[in-house]
Every structure is written in C-alpha cells, then in structure tokens.
Amino acid sequence: MPYAAGGTTDVVTRLVAQQLTEGLGRNVIVENRPGGGGVIGTTEVARAPADGYTLLVGAPNSFSINQFMFRRLAYSPERDLVGIALIGQVPNVLMTNPDILPAKTVAELIAYIRERPGQISAGSGGIATSGHLSLELFKVMTGLDIVHVPYNSSGLARADLLAGRCQMAIDNLTSYVTDVERGTVRALATGTLQPTRFLPGIPTLSASGLEGYSSTAWYALAAPSGISPDIVTKLNQEVNRALSSAVFVERLNRLGVEALGGTPEDAREFFASEARKWKVVVEAARTVLDN
C-alpha cells in the first residue's frame, strides 16, 4: 500500500486484504510503504518477483499519473504492472464556500470567476494530488484563471475552505460529507460521469457544461508483470466475489467508495484511458507542477 496508514486508500486496502484472506485461505498482510506520491511503494511492487505473493493496491498516481509527473520514474506502469481488478472509486466534488461565492450552479460559478481572473483561489491536499489535478482539468476545460493553493493535506485545505481563506475546491467527497450535509460548503457538481448515490440531486460536471469531465479517486489491485494468467484470473475472481457481497459493499459505501469490479482487461483499459487524460492535464499544468 504505497500511502500512509489511516487514509481511505489504506482502509480500502485492509478491507480487500481481509476478503482475500478469507477467499484464498492465506494470510494477506498489508505493508504501508508511503512516499513520493505513491512512487516508493509502487516501485517496490514493480520490482518484486511475479509470483503472486506481492500485490499492489494503488490509486491514479500509481497507474496513470506519476509517469508524467516525474522525468525519471523507476517503473513503467504499462511495462511493469499488470492490472487485476478495479475495486472502487470515490467521487470528486466541485465545492464552494457559500458565504463567499454566490454561485449556485456550475454555469454561474464559471461566469463569476471569468469576471474575476486570478482573484479566486482553490485549495487541494498538495501538488499532483487528486484534488489538484481535478482542478487543473477544470481549468483546462473552462480556460479560467484560478489560483491553486496546495496544502500539506486535504484536511488543511478543508479547514481553509470552511474559514474562507480559499473559496473553492474539487476534492474527494469523503472528507467533506458532513460539511455538505450541514451546508457549510456547497456542492455544485460531481466529477463522476454518472450522478453519484452519495449526493442525490447534485448534477455531474459533464452534464453541467463540461461534457466528458471525469475525475475520481479510484483504487485497483495489480501485480508485477510476468505473473501467471491463472493467478491473475484467481485474484480477479476473489475481488469480484467480495464486490458481490452486500456486507463488503456496505463497508465501502460507509467510506464514500462506490464499488467497481470487472475483468483484468477492464482494469488495463481503464488505466490507459486515465493515462491519456492526465497526460494532457499534466502537460497543460507543467509550469505549475515545476514550481
């Protein structure tokens, strides 16, 4: 698990490990190897023996983003990793501080910001995080001049959004569920292509004038390249077995995670499509990312 303990990715990984332990009859141990935006842990898996005993639960950075972020990456997602199954996704949500920004729709927000170039700031959990790149995708598709304010964590970004020190964010719903329910932040649209069950009545950005906008935090199981296809098939079956369990899915839902699943081919195609999208965004934001 290439991220620190305690976050949503870590909790999801431990839930999956429990399911694999029960299904395979083998102890599946979670090792946190955080650092470098997921690079350290992902590199360790990419270099591990392809025997099915070392697996990766990664997020977009591991599979689709870091290859464009770092000039010298120690692994190639396409060459060194094999997708096994998509596990789930967390909706990213466009949110504003309602006491500062009067806009109640995406169209109103775009018009408001367009009249005030460089005056509106958006917080994120840091450079190249899901929240940052979601914002950059929004900027690419709208042509808006929005000041990105990177924090050391999503929690710090959330605190400043609530305090009004930054006016908007596009970030994982998990951290903001209570705020949206209380109305201390206003959810304008989701980054999912289809409306999410977690925010009934809230439209998608794609349906709000940004056709094709898609940005979520997602989790997938992978292994080092060269692994036996039979092992891939067996592990894929176990993940999908877990995702067919109402109890397991409910545990994911409590974290704000929507279950995915599918075949190994579905996972690989998804990684590739995400890579094509984020390559364009990272290149467009290069001057920001180099700072």
PANUTI-178625 format. One record per residue: x, y, z of N, C-alpha, C in turn. Coordinates in steps of 0.1 Angstrom, whole numbers, plus 5000, padded with zeros to 4 digits. Example, Ala and Ser with C-alpha at 12.3 -4.5 7.8 and 13.67 -1.06 7.14 Angstrom:
<fitor <5132; 4943; 5078>; <5123; 4955; 5078>; <5132; 4967; 5078>>
<fitor <5128; 4978; 5071>; <5137; 4989; 5071>; <5129; 5000; 5079>>
//
This chain:
<fitor <5009; 4988; 5000>; <5000; 5000; 5000>; <5009; 5012; 5000>>
<fitor <5010; 5019; 4989>; <5020; 5030; 4987>; <5016; 5043; 4994>>
<fitor <5007; 5043; 5003>; <5004; 5055; 5010>; <5003; 5053; 5025>>
<fitor <5003; 5063; 5033>; <5003; 5062; 5048>; <4991; 5055; 5053>>
<fitor <4992; 5050; 5065>; <4981; 5043; 5072>; <4971; 5054; 5076>>
<fitor <4958; 5049; 5076>; <4948; 5058; 5082>; <4939; 5065; 5072>>
<fitor <4944; 5066; 5059>; <4935; 5073; 5049>; <4926; 5063; 5043>>
<fitor <4917; 5068; 5034>; <4907; 5060; 5027>; <4914; 5049; 5019>>
<fitor <4925; 5051; 5012>; <4931; 5041; 5004>; <4936; 5030; 5013>>
<fitor <4941; 5033; 5025>; <4946; 5023; 5035>; <4935; 5015; 5040>>
<fitor <4924; 5021; 5043>; <4912; 5014; 5049>; <4907; 5004; 5038>>
<fitor <4905; 5009; 5026>; <4901; 5001; 5015>; <4910; 4989; 5013>>
<fitor <4923; 4991; 5013>; <4933; 4981; 5011>; <4931; 4970; 5022>>
<fitor <4929; 4974; 5034>; <4927; 4964; 5045>; <4914; 4956; 5044>>
<fitor <4904; 4963; 5039>; <4892; 4955; 5037>; <4893; 4945; 5026>>
<fitor <4900; 4949; 5015>; <4903; 4939; 5005>; <4912; 4928; 5009>>
<fitor <4922; 4931; 5017>; <4931; 4921; 5023>; <4923; 4911; 5031>>
<fitor <4914; 4916; 5039>; <4906; 4907; 5047>; <4898; 4897; 5038>>
<fitor <4892; 4902; 5027>; <4884; 4894; 5018>; <4893; 4884; 5011>>
<fitor <4905; 4888; 5007>; <4914; 4879; 5000>; <4919; 4868; 5010>>
<fitor <4921; 4871; 5023>; <4925; 4862; 5033>; <4914; 4851; 5034>>
<fitor <4902; 4855; 5035>; <4891; 4846; 5036>; <4889; 4837; 5024>>
<fitor <4890; 4843; 5012>; <4888; 4836; 5000>; <4899; 4827; 4996>>
<fitor <4911; 4831; 4999>; <4923; 4823; 4994>; <4928; 4813; 5005>>
<fitor <4923; 4816; 5018>; <4928; 4807; 5029>; <4943; 4810; 5032>>
<fitor <4948; 4822; 5028>; <4962; 4826; 5031>; <4961; 4839; 5038>>
<fitor <4971; 4842; 5047>; <4971; 4855; 5053>; <4976; 4865; 5043>>
<fitor <4969; 4876; 5041>; <4972; 4887; 5033>; <4976; 4899; 5042>>
<fitor <4988; 4903; 5042>; <4993; 4913; 5051>; <4995; 4926; 5043>>
<fitor <4990; 4937; 5049>; <4992; 4950; 5043>; <5004; 4957; 5048>>
<fitor <5013; 4961; 5039>; <5025; 4968; 5042>; <5024; 4982; 5037>>
<fitor <5024; 4992; 5045>; <5024; 5006; 5041>; <5038; 5010; 5037>>
<fitor <5040; 5015; 5025>; <5053; 5020; 5020>; <5050; 5034; 5014>>
<fitor <5047; 5044; 5022>; <5044; 5057; 5016>; <5056; 5065; 5012>>
<fitor <5053; 5075; 5004>; <5064; 5084; 5000>; <5064; 5087; 4985>>
<fitor <5067; 5099; 4981>; <5069; 5102; 4967>; <5056; 5102; 4959>>
<fitor <5045; 5105; 4966>; <5032; 5104; 4958>; <5029; 5090; 4954>>
<fitor <5033; 5080; 4961>; <5030; 5066; 4958>; <5041; 5059; 4950>>
<fitor <5052; 5067; 4947>; <5063; 5061; 4939>; <5070; 5050; 4946>>
<fitor <5074; 5052; 4959>; <5082; 5043; 4966>; <5076; 5029; 4967>>
<fitor <5063; 5029; 4972>; <5057; 5016; 4973>; <5054; 5009; 4960>>
<fitor <5050; 5017; 4950>; <5047; 5012; 4937>; <5059; 5006; 4930>>
<fitor <5070; 5013; 4932>; <5083; 5008; 4926>; <5087; 4995; 4933>>
<fitor <5085; 4993; 4946>; <5088; 4981; 4952>; <5080; 4969; 4947>>
<fitor <5067; 4971; 4944>; <5059; 4961; 4938>; <5064; 4958; 4924>>
<fitor <5066; 4968; 4916>; <5071; 4966; 4902>; <5083; 4958; 4901>>
<fitor <5092; 4959; 4911>; <5105; 4952; 4911>; <5104; 4938; 4918>>
<fitor <5092; 4935; 4924>; <5091; 4923; 4932>; <5090; 4910; 4922>>
<fitor <5093; 4898; 4927>; <5090; 4886; 4919>; <5076; 4885; 4915>>
<fitor <5074; 4881; 4903>; <5060; 4880; 4898>; <5054; 4866; 4901>>
<fitor <5053; 4864; 4914>; <5048; 4850; 4918>; <5035; 4851; 4925>>
<fitor <5028; 4863; 4925>; <5015; 4864; 4931>; <5015; 4866; 4946>>
<fitor <5027; 4868; 4952>; <5028; 4870; 4967>; <5030; 4884; 4970>>
<fitor <5033; 4893; 4960>; <5034; 4907; 4963>; <5025; 4914; 4953>>
<fitor <5015; 4921; 4959>; <5005; 4928; 4952>; <5004; 4943; 4955>>
<fitor <4998; 4950; 4947>; <4996; 4965; 4949>; <4982; 4969; 4949>>
<fitor <4978; 4977; 4959>; <4965; 4984; 4958>; <4969; 4999; 4956>>
<fitor <4967; 5003; 4944>; <4972; 5017; 4941>; <4960; 5026; 4937>>
<fitor <4963; 5038; 4935>; <4954; 5049; 4931>; <4958; 5055; 4918>>
<fitor <4951; 5065; 4913>; <4955; 5071; 4900>; <4970; 5074; 4898>>
<fitor <4976; 5079; 4909>; <4990; 5083; 4907>; <4999; 5071; 4903>>
<fitor <4997; 5059; 4909>; <5005; 5047; 4907>; <5004; 5043; 4892>>
<fitor <4992; 5043; 4887>; <4989; 5037; 4874>; <4989; 5046; 4862>>
<fitor <4985; 5059; 4865>; <4982; 5068; 4853>; <4988; 5081; 4854>>
<fitor <4993; 5086; 4865>; <4997; 5100; 4866>; <5012; 5102; 4868>>
<fitor <5018; 5094; 4877>; <5032; 5096; 4881>; <5042; 5095; 4869>>
<fitor <5038; 5087; 4859>; <5047; 5086; 4847>; <5048; 5099; 4840>>
<fitor <5039; 5108; 4841>; <5040; 5121; 4835>; <5045; 5132; 4845>>
<fitor <5045; 5129; 4857>; <5049; 5138; 4868>; <5064; 5138; 4870>>
<fitor <5070; 5127; 4868>; <5085; 5125; 4871>; <5093; 5123; 4859>>
<fitor <5103; 5130; 4857>; <5112; 5128; 4845>; <5119; 5115; 4845>>
<fitor <5122; 5110; 4857>; <5129; 5097; 4858>; <5121; 5088; 4868>>
<fitor <5112; 5080; 4863>; <5104; 5072; 4871>; <5110; 5058; 4871>>
<fitor <5111; 5052; 4883>; <5119; 5039; 4883>; <5110; 5027; 4878>>
<fitor <5098; 5029; 4875>; <5090; 5019; 4869>; <5081; 5024; 4858>>
<fitor <5076; 5016; 4849>; <5067; 5019; 4839>; <5054; 5012; 4842>>
<fitor <5043; 5019; 4844>; <5030; 5012; 4847>; <5026; 5002; 4836>>
<fitor <5028; 5006; 4824>; <5024; 4997; 4813>; <5034; 4985; 4812>>
<fitor <5046; 4987; 4814>; <5056; 4976; 4813>; <5057; 4967; 4825>>
<fitor <5056; 4973; 4837>; <5060; 4966; 4850>; <5048; 4962; 4858>>
<fitor <5036; 4966; 4855>; <5025; 4963; 4863>; <5014; 4957; 4855>>
<fitor <5007; 4947; 4861>; <4995; 4940; 4854>; <4983; 4943; 4862>>
<fitor <4973; 4949; 4856>; <4960; 4952; 4863>; <4953; 4939; 4866>>
<fitor <4947; 4938; 4878>; <4940; 4926; 4882>; <4925; 4929; 4883>>
<fitor <4921; 4940; 4890>; <4907; 4944; 4891>; <4906; 4958; 4896>>
<fitor <4896; 4965; 4892>; <4892; 4977; 4897>; <4884; 4975; 4910>>
<fitor <4887; 4982; 4921>; <4880; 4979; 4933>; <4868; 4989; 4936>>
<fitor <4871; 5002; 4935>; <4861; 5012; 4937>; <4866; 5026; 4935>>
<fitor <4857; 5035; 4936>; <4860; 5049; 4933>; <4853; 5058; 4943>>
<fitor <4860; 5070; 4946>; <4854; 5080; 4954>; <4851; 5092; 4946>>
<fitor <4839; 5097; 4946>; <4836; 5109; 4937>; <4844; 5121; 4942>>
<fitor <4849; 5128; 4932>; <4854; 5141; 4935>; <4843; 5151; 4933>>
<fitor <4842; 5162; 4940>; <4831; 5171; 4940>; <4836; 5185; 4939>>
<fitor <4830; 5193; 4931>; <4832; 5207; 4930>; <4825; 5214; 4941>>
<fitor <4832; 5220; 4950>; <4826; 5226; 4962>; <4830; 5241; 4964>>
<fitor <4822; 5249; 4970>; <4825; 5263; 4972>; <4821; 5267; 4986>>
<fitor <4827; 5278; 4991>; <4823; 5284; 5004>; <4811; 5292; 5000>>
<fitor <4799; 5289; 5005>; <4787; 5296; 5001>; <4786; 5310; 5007>>
<fitor <4794; 5313; 5017>; <4794; 5326; 5023>; <4802; 5336; 5015>>
<fitor <4810; 5331; 5006>; <4819; 5339; 4998>; <4815; 5339; 4983>>
<fitor <4812; 5327; 4978>; <4809; 5326; 4963>; <4794; 5325; 4962>>
<fitor <4787; 5334; 4955>; <4772; 5333; 4955>; <4767; 5323; 4945>>
<fitor <4776; 5318; 4936>; <4771; 5309; 4925>; <4765; 5296; 4931>>
<fitor <4753; 5293; 4925>; <4746; 5281; 4929>; <4746; 5270; 4919>>
<fitor <4752; 5273; 4907>; <4753; 5263; 4896>; <4767; 5264; 4890>>
<fitor <4771; 5254; 4883>; <4785; 5255; 4876>; <4785; 5266; 4867>>
<fitor <4775; 5268; 4859>; <4775; 5279; 4849>; <4776; 5293; 4856>>
<fitor <4770; 5294; 4867>; <4771; 5307; 4875>; <4785; 5309; 4880>>
<fitor <4791; 5298; 4885>; <4804; 5298; 4890>; <4814; 5302; 4879>>
<fitor <4813; 5296; 4868>; <4822; 5299; 4857>; <4821; 5314; 4853>>
<fitor <4809; 5318; 4852>; <4807; 5333; 4848>; <4813; 5342; 4859>>
<fitor <4811; 5338; 4871>; <4816; 5347; 4882>; <4831; 5347; 4882>>
<fitor <4838; 5336; 4880>; <4853; 5335; 4880>; <4858; 5342; 4868>>
<fitor <4851; 5341; 4856>; <4856; 5347; 4844>; <4857; 5362; 4845>>
<fitor <4848; 5368; 4853>; <4848; 5382; 4855>; <4859; 5386; 4865>>
<fitor <4865; 5377; 4872>; <4875; 5380; 4883>; <4887; 5371; 4881>>
<fitor <4894; 5372; 4870>; <4906; 5364; 4867>; <4916; 5365; 4878>>
<fitor <4921; 5354; 4883>; <4932; 5354; 4892>; <4928; 5358; 4906>>
<fitor <4915; 5361; 4909>; <4911; 5365; 4922>; <4905; 5354; 4930>>
<fitor <4902; 5343; 4924>; <4895; 5332; 4932>; <4906; 5321; 4934>>
<fitor <4907; 5315; 4946>; <4916; 5305; 4949>; <4909; 5292; 4952>>
<fitor <4916; 5281; 4949>; <4911; 5268; 4951>; <4922; 5260; 4959>>
<fitor <4918; 5253; 4970>; <4927; 5246; 4978>; <4927; 5231; 4974>>
<fitor <4939; 5224; 4977>; <4940; 5210; 4974>; <4949; 5204; 4985>>
<fitor <4950; 5191; 4986>; <4958; 5184; 4995>; <4973; 5184; 4991>>
<fitor <4976; 5191; 4980>; <4990; 5192; 4976>; <4992; 5190; 4961>>
<fitor <5004; 5193; 4957>; <5008; 5192; 4942>; <5006; 5178; 4938>>
<fitor <4999; 5176; 4926>; <4997; 5164; 4919>; <4987; 5154; 4927>>
<fitor <4980; 5159; 4937>; <4970; 5151; 4943>; <4958; 5151; 4934>>
<fitor <4948; 5142; 4938>; <4936; 5141; 4930>; <4929; 5155; 4930>>
<fitor <4929; 5162; 4941>; <4922; 5175; 4941>; <4929; 5185; 4932>>
<fitor <4942; 5185; 4932>; <4949; 5194; 4924>; <4947; 5191; 4909>>
<fitor <4948; 5179; 4905>; <4947; 5176; 4891>; <4932; 5177; 4886>>
<fitor <4923; 5175; 4895>; <4909; 5177; 4892>; <4906; 5192; 4889>>
<fitor <4913; 5201; 4897>; <4912; 5215; 4894>; <4918; 5218; 4881>>
<fitor <4930; 5213; 4878>; <4937; 5216; 4866>; <4929; 5212; 4854>>
<fitor <4922; 5200; 4855>; <4913; 5196; 4844>; <4902; 5206; 4842>>
<fitor <4896; 5210; 4853>; <4886; 5221; 4853>; <4891; 5233; 4846>>
<fitor <4903; 5237; 4849>; <4908; 5249; 4843>; <4911; 5247; 4828>>
<fitor <4916; 5236; 4824>; <4918; 5233; 4810>; <4906; 5233; 4802>>
<fitor <4895; 5228; 4808>; <4882; 5227; 4800>; <4874; 5240; 4800>>
<fitor <4877; 5249; 4810>; <4870; 5262; 4810>; <4878; 5274; 4806>>
<fitor <4892; 5272; 4807>; <4900; 5284; 4804>; <4901; 5294; 4815>>
<fitor <4897; 5290; 4827>; <4896; 5300; 4838>; <4909; 5302; 4844>>
<fitor <4912; 5314; 4850>; <4924; 5317; 4857>; <4920; 5316; 4872>>
<fitor <4924; 5304; 4878>; <4921; 5302; 4892>; <4934; 5299; 4899>>
<fitor <4936; 5305; 4911>; <4948; 5303; 4918>; <4948; 5290; 4926>>
<fitor <4957; 5281; 4923>; <4958; 5269; 4931>; <4966; 5271; 4944>>
<fitor <4960; 5266; 4955>; <4967; 5267; 4968>; <4970; 5253; 4973>>
<fitor <4982; 5248; 4972>; <4985; 5234; 4977>; <4987; 5234; 4992>>
<fitor <4981; 5225; 4999>; <4983; 5223; 5013>; <4991; 5210; 5015>>
<fitor <4994; 5208; 5028>; <5001; 5195; 5031>; <4992; 5183; 5032>>
<fitor <4979; 5186; 5033>; <4969; 5176; 5034>; <4955; 5181; 5030>>
<fitor <4946; 5172; 5027>; <4932; 5176; 5023>; <4926; 5182; 5036>>
<fitor <4929; 5178; 5048>; <4924; 5183; 5060>; <4926; 5198; 5061>>
<fitor <4939; 5202; 5058>; <4942; 5216; 5059>; <4935; 5224; 5048>>
<fitor <4934; 5219; 5037>; <4926; 5225; 5026>; <4912; 5227; 5030>>
<fitor <4906; 5217; 5036>; <4892; 5217; 5040>; <4890; 5228; 5050>>
<fitor <4900; 5229; 5060>; <4899; 5239; 5071>; <4899; 5253; 5065>>
<fitor <4907; 5256; 5055>; <4908; 5269; 5049>; <4896; 5272; 5040>>
<fitor <4890; 5262; 5034>; <4878; 5264; 5026>; <4866; 5268; 5036>>
<fitor <4865; 5261; 5047>; <4855; 5264; 5057>; <4857; 5278; 5062>>
<fitor <4870; 5282; 5064>; <4873; 5295; 5070>; <4872; 5306; 5060>>
<fitor <4871; 5303; 5047>; <4870; 5313; 5037>; <4884; 5318; 5032>>
<fitor <4895; 5312; 5036>; <4908; 5316; 5031>; <4910; 5312; 5017>>
<fitor <4904; 5301; 5013>; <4902; 5298; 4998>; <4888; 5296; 4996>>
<fitor <4883; 5298; 4983>; <4869; 5299; 4981>; <4863; 5287; 4975>>
<fitor <4871; 5277; 4969>; <4865; 5266; 4963>; <4875; 5254; 4963>>
<fitor <4871; 5242; 4960>; <4879; 5231; 4959>; <4872; 5220; 4950>>
<fitor <4880; 5212; 4944>; <4874; 5199; 4938>; <4882; 5188; 4944>>
<fitor <4875; 5181; 4953>; <4883; 5171; 4961>; <4874; 5159; 4964>>
<fitor <4880; 5149; 4971>; <4873; 5137; 4974>; <4861; 5140; 4983>>
<fitor <4850; 5134; 4980>; <4838; 5137; 4988>; <4840; 5132; 5003>>
<fitor <4848; 5121; 5005>; <4849; 5115; 5018>; <4852; 5125; 5029>>
<fitor <4861; 5135; 5026>; <4865; 5144; 5036>; <4854; 5155; 5039>>
<fitor <4844; 5156; 5030>; <4835; 5168; 5031>; <4821; 5164; 5033>>
<fitor <4818; 5151; 5035>; <4804; 5147; 5036>; <4796; 5155; 5046>>
<fitor <4801; 5156; 5058>; <4794; 5163; 5069>; <4793; 5178; 5066>>
<fitor <4803; 5184; 5059>; <4802; 5198; 5056>; <4791; 5200; 5045>>
<fitor <4790; 5191; 5036>; <4779; 5192; 5025>; <4766; 5191; 5032>>
<fitor <4764; 5181; 5041>; <4752; 5179; 5048>; <4748; 5191; 5056>>
<fitor <4757; 5198; 5062>; <4754; 5209; 5071>; <4753; 5222; 5063>>
<fitor <4757; 5222; 5050>; <4756; 5234; 5042>; <4767; 5244; 5044>>
<fitor <4778; 5239; 5052>; <4789; 5248; 5054>; <4798; 5249; 5041>>
<fitor <4797; 5239; 5032>; <4802; 5240; 5019>; <4790; 5237; 5009>>
<fitor <4791; 5243; 4997>; <4781; 5240; 4987>; <4786; 5231; 4976>>
<fitor <4780; 5219; 4975>; <4784; 5210; 4964>; <4776; 5214; 4951>>
<fitor <4784; 5218; 4941>; <4778; 5222; 4928>; <4777; 5211; 4918>>
<fitor <4786; 5202; 4918>; <4786; 5191; 4908>; <4797; 5181; 4912>>
<fitor <4795; 5169; 4906>; <4804; 5158; 4909>; <4813; 5155; 4897>>
<fitor <4825; 5149; 4899>; <4834; 5146; 4889>; <4831; 5132; 4882>>
<fitor <4821; 5125; 4887>; <4817; 5112; 4881>; <4810; 5115; 4868>>
<fitor <4810; 5105; 4859>; <4803; 5106; 4847>; <4788; 5104; 4849>>
<fitor <4784; 5097; 4859>; <4770; 5094; 4862>; <4768; 5100; 4876>>
<fitor <4756; 5105; 4879>; <4753; 5110; 4892>; <4756; 5100; 4903>>
<fitor <4762; 5104; 4914>; <4765; 5095; 4925>; <4754; 5094; 4935>>
<fitor <4753; 5082; 4940>; <4742; 5079; 4950>; <4745; 5086; 4963>>
<fitor <4757; 5091; 4965>; <4761; 5097; 4978>; <4756; 5112; 4978>>
<fitor <4753; 5118; 4966>; <4749; 5132; 4966>; <4736; 5132; 4957>>
<fitor <4725; 5127; 4961>; <4713; 5127; 4953>; <4709; 5142; 4949>>
<fitor <4706; 5144; 4937>; <4701; 5157; 4932>; <4713; 5166; 4928>>
<fitor <4725; 5162; 4930>; <4736; 5170; 4925>; <4741; 5165; 4911>>
<fitor <4741; 5174; 4902>; <4745; 5170; 4888>; <4760; 5167; 4887>>
<fitor <4763; 5161; 4875>; <4777; 5159; 4872>; <4783; 5172; 4865>>
<fitor <4796; 5173; 4866>; <4802; 5184; 4858>; <4801; 5182; 4843>>
<fitor <4801; 5169; 4839>; <4799; 5166; 4825>; <4785; 5170; 4820>>
<fitor <4775; 5169; 4828>; <4762; 5174; 4825>; <4759; 5188; 4827>>
<fitor <4769; 5195; 4833>; <4768; 5209; 4836>; <4776; 5218; 4827>>
<fitor <4778; 5214; 4815>; <4785; 5222; 4805>; <4799; 5218; 4802>>
<fitor <4805; 5209; 4810>; <4819; 5204; 4807>; <4818; 5189; 4803>>
<fitor <4813; 5187; 4791>; <4810; 5174; 4786>; <4823; 5165; 4786>>
<fitor <4821; 5154; 4792>; <4833; 5144; 4792>; <4842; 5146; 4805>>
<fitor <4839; 5156; 4813>; <4847; 5158; 4825>; <4846; 5146; 4834>>
<fitor <4857; 5140; 4838>; <4857; 5128; 4846>; <4869; 5128; 4855>>
<fitor <4867; 5129; 4868>; <4878; 5128; 4878>; <4873; 5123; 4891>>
<fitor <4878; 5111; 4894>; <4875; 5104; 4907>; <4888; 5099; 4913>>
<fitor <4888; 5097; 4926>; <4898; 5089; 4932>; <4894; 5074; 4932>>
<fitor <4903; 5066; 4926>; <4899; 5052; 4924>; <4910; 5043; 4929>>
<fitor <4906; 5030; 4932>; <4915; 5021; 4937>; <4915; 5008; 4929>>
<fitor <4927; 5002; 4927>; <4928; 4990; 4919>; <4938; 4981; 4924>>
<fitor <4936; 4968; 4921>; <4946; 4958; 4925>; <4955; 4954; 4913>>
<fitor <4968; 4953; 4915>; <4977; 4950; 4904>; <4988; 4941; 4910>>
<fitor <4996; 4936; 4900>; <5008; 4927; 4904>; <5019; 4930; 4895>>
<fitor <5031; 4925; 4898>; <5042; 4927; 4889>; <5040; 4920; 4875>>
<fitor <5045; 4926; 4864>; <5044; 4920; 4851>; <5051; 4906; 4851>>
<fitor <5045; 4897; 4843>; <5051; 4883; 4843>; <5044; 4874; 4852>>
<fitor <5034; 4878; 4859>; <5026; 4870; 4868>; <5018; 4860; 4859>>
<fitor <5016; 4848; 4864>; <5008; 4838; 4857>; <4994; 4843; 4854>>
<fitor <4989; 4841; 4842>; <4975; 4845; 4839>; <4965; 4838; 4848>>
<fitor <4968; 4825; 4852>; <4960; 4818; 4861>; <4958; 4825; 4875>>
<fitor <4969; 4830; 4880>; <4969; 4838; 4893>; <4961; 4850; 4891>>
<fitor <4963; 4857; 4880>; <4955; 4870; 4878>; <4940; 4866; 4878>>
<fitor <4936; 4856; 4871>; <4922; 4852; 4870>; <4917; 4848; 4884>>
<fitor <4925; 4841; 4892>; <4920; 4837; 4905>; <4918; 4849; 4914>>
<fitor <4928; 4858; 4914>; <4927; 4871; 4922>; <4916; 4879; 4917>>
<fitor <4914; 4880; 4904>; <4902; 4888; 4899>; <4889; 4882; 4904>>
<fitor <4888; 4869; 4904>; <4876; 4863; 4908>; <4873; 4866; 4923>>
<fitor <4884; 4866; 4931>; <4882; 4869; 4945>; <4878; 4883; 4948>>
<fitor <4883; 4892; 4940>; <4879; 4906; 4942>; <4864; 4908; 4938>>
<fitor <4861; 4902; 4927>; <4847; 4903; 4923>; <4837; 4896; 4932>>
<fitor <4842; 4885; 4938>; <4834; 4878; 4948>; <4831; 4887; 4960>>
<fitor <4841; 4894; 4964>; <4840; 4904; 4975>; <4830; 4915; 4971>>
<fitor <4831; 4920; 4959>; <4823; 4931; 4955>; <4808; 4926; 4952>>
<fitor <4806; 4913; 4952>; <4792; 4908; 4951>; <4786; 4906; 4965>>
<fitor <4794; 4909; 4976>; <4789; 4908; 4989>; <4783; 4921; 4994>>
<fitor <4770; 4920; 4998>; <4763; 4932; 5002>; <4770; 4938; 5015>>
<fitor <4775; 4930; 5023>; <4782; 4934; 5036>; <4795; 4942; 5032>>
<fitor <4803; 4936; 5023>; <4815; 4943; 5019>; <4813; 4956; 5012>>
<fitor <4803; 4956; 5003>; <4800; 4968; 4996>; <4795; 4979; 5005>>
<fitor <4787; 4975; 5015>; <4782; 4985; 5025>; <4794; 4991; 5033>>
<fitor <4804; 4983; 5036>; <4816; 4988; 5042>; <4823; 4999; 5034>>
<fitor <4824; 4996; 5021>; <4829; 5005; 5011>; <4821; 5018; 5011>>
<fitor <4808; 5016; 5010>; <4799; 5028; 5009>; <4800; 5037; 5021>>
<fitor <4803; 5031; 5033>; <4804; 5039; 5045>; <4816; 5049; 5044>>
<fitor <4826; 5045; 5036>; <4838; 5053; 5033>; <4835; 5063; 5022>>
<fitor <4824; 5062; 5016>; <4821; 5071; 5004>; <4827; 5065; 4991>>
<fitor <4829; 5051; 4991>; <4835; 5045; 4980>; <4824; 5037; 4972>>
<fitor <4823; 5039; 4959>; <4814; 5031; 4951>; <4822; 5019; 4945>>
<fitor <4816; 5007; 4946>; <4822; 4995; 4941>; <4823; 4995; 4926>>
<fitor <4834; 4989; 4921>; <4836; 4989; 4906>; <4836; 4974; 4902>>
<fitor <4848; 4968; 4901>; <4849; 4954; 4897>; <4852; 4953; 4882>>
<fitor <4850; 4941; 4877>; <4852; 4939; 4862>; <4864; 4930; 4860>>
<fitor <4867; 4928; 4847>; <4878; 4919; 4843>; <4892; 4926; 4844>>
<fitor <4903; 4918; 4843>; <4916; 4924; 4842>; <4917; 4933; 4830>>
<fitor <4911; 4929; 4819>; <4911; 4938; 4807>; <4904; 4951; 4810>>
<fitor <4893; 4951; 4817>; <4886; 4963; 4821>; <4896; 4972; 4828>>
<fitor <4903; 4967; 4838>; <4913; 4975; 4846>; <4924; 4981; 4837>>
<fitor <4929; 4973; 4828>; <4940; 4978; 4820>; <4935; 4989; 4810>>
<fitor <4924; 4987; 4805>; <4918; 4997; 4796>; <4915; 5010; 4803>>
<fitor <4911; 5008; 4816>; <4908; 5020; 4824>; <4921; 5027; 4827>>
<fitor <4931; 5020; 4831>; <4944; 5026; 4834>; <4949; 5035; 4821>>
<fitor <4947; 5029; 4810>; <4952; 5035; 4797>; <4944; 5048; 4794>>
<fitor <4931; 5047; 4796>; <4923; 5059; 4793>; <4925; 5070; 4803>>
<fitor <4928; 5066; 4816>; <4931; 5076; 4826>; <4945; 5083; 4823>>
<fitor <4954; 5074; 4818>; <4967; 5080; 4814>; <4966; 5090; 4803>>
<fitor <4958; 5087; 4793>; <4957; 5096; 4782>; <4951; 5109; 4786>>
<fitor <4942; 5109; 4795>; <4935; 5121; 4800>; <4945; 5129; 4809>>
<fitor <4952; 5123; 4818>; <4960; 5130; 4828>; <4973; 5135; 4821>>
<fitor <4977; 5129; 4811>; <4989; 5133; 4803>; <4987; 5147; 4798>>
<fitor <4975; 5149; 4792>; <4971; 5163; 4787>; <4971; 5173; 4798>>
<fitor <4964; 5169; 4809>; <4963; 5179; 4820>; <4976; 5182; 4826>>
<fitor <4985; 5172; 4829>; <4998; 5175; 4835>; <5006; 5184; 4825>>
<fitor <5006; 5181; 4812>; <5013; 5189; 4803>; <5008; 5204; 4803>>
<fitor <4995; 5205; 4804>; <4989; 5219; 4804>; <4993; 5226; 4817>>
<fitor <4995; 5219; 4828>; <4998; 5225; 4841>; <5013; 5225; 4844>>
<fitor <5021; 5221; 4835>; <5035; 5219; 4837>; <5042; 5231; 4844>>
<fitor <5039; 5243; 4841>; <5045; 5254; 4847>; <5042; 5255; 4862>>
<fitor <5030; 5250; 4866>; <5026; 5250; 4880>; <5033; 5238; 4887>>
<fitor <5033; 5227; 4880>; <5039; 5215; 4887>; <5054; 5216; 4888>>
<fitor <5061; 5224; 4880>; <5075; 5225; 4881>; <5079; 5234; 4893>>
<fitor <5070; 5242; 4898>; <5073; 5252; 4908>; <5075; 5245; 4922>>
//
